[in-house]
């Protein structure tokens, strides 16, 4: 059993999502269950609605779970297990008044309204709190209990959690849990301040982000792939043990490659069309840009109202009127020749305004590549 445990106290970031992806990926690889646990016991730090946002992101990235629960649902169990350790003399009561810490009676403390916590006895004398004075468990204690109760036996987490997992393993042994849990620690992603929400808003595809997060610090047979492909060859042992740098340019490259893989008609739907040609047109601009948002700017510029008050405004008006009276012309060469003959424009007075009236912006993409894909919209384009 594998799990992804996350706290609703902040936006999901690159490292969070990578942890979820790798756990899900390995669960699929070995045919095991993947559960999601929302660690919401710290009510003071929880952000309202953040748990729903996390679940929506997991759904958007197609990471389905076999079980979902909020840690606060098990609060009573956490408290009961802490009391059990106390009764077994594996833990002790602690108060702010050190003189009261020995041989204290819980009921008496409750009656006298004296705040107390419960600490577990550690072999090295580094006794640590498992139940706080507000009767909520510490995160380590709650996580250890929940992993034990859920039968989680394979945990893939970030290397900065090593100190926590040592405490959690000790808690489980004190509770009598004898099953072995295997741990894999994911190395740190440096400079990974980007939230997943912001990357999606910037126009990065979920498939591309997944590809990138599986690729970095890992041995893969190919550079561009999908989740189903990765399941076939993924080996958790191939993950590097050294830290990796978040590289936005690499992510942009991968995003471009995944945009190229999208069916043309489906790609056009992202810009309000249902047209194979518009999807192909968008792919022409992938030599210049790398995200959906950037492509949208390019496509919208072609169909946007043109500025006839610009430097080339008069020539643009002449071209517009010429186009309105033109027959359907297949190739850009014939189209340009027709405009030149009918309008009397030539040289820069033809090329500059023609480019502006067709695209609104300067671009590396040649008009002869663009024209065949927008010819059926040409009167709309030049208006």
WOFEN-V39890 format. One record per helix or strand of 3 or more residues. SS is the DSSP state (2 for helix, 1 for strand). FROM is the first residue (numbers start at 1). LEN is the number of residues. Records with the same first field share a line. If there is no record, write none. Layout:
SS: FROM-LEN / FROM-LEN
This chain:
1: 2-5 / 34-5 / 67-4 / 91-5 / 116-5 / 128-4 / 154-5 / 182-5
2: 14-17 / 50-11 / 71-17 / 98-3 / 106-6 / 139-12 / 159-16 / 196-6 / 206-10 / 227-7 / 236-3 / 248-14 / 264-6 / 276-12 / 292-12 / 313-12 / 332-12 / 348-12 / 367-15
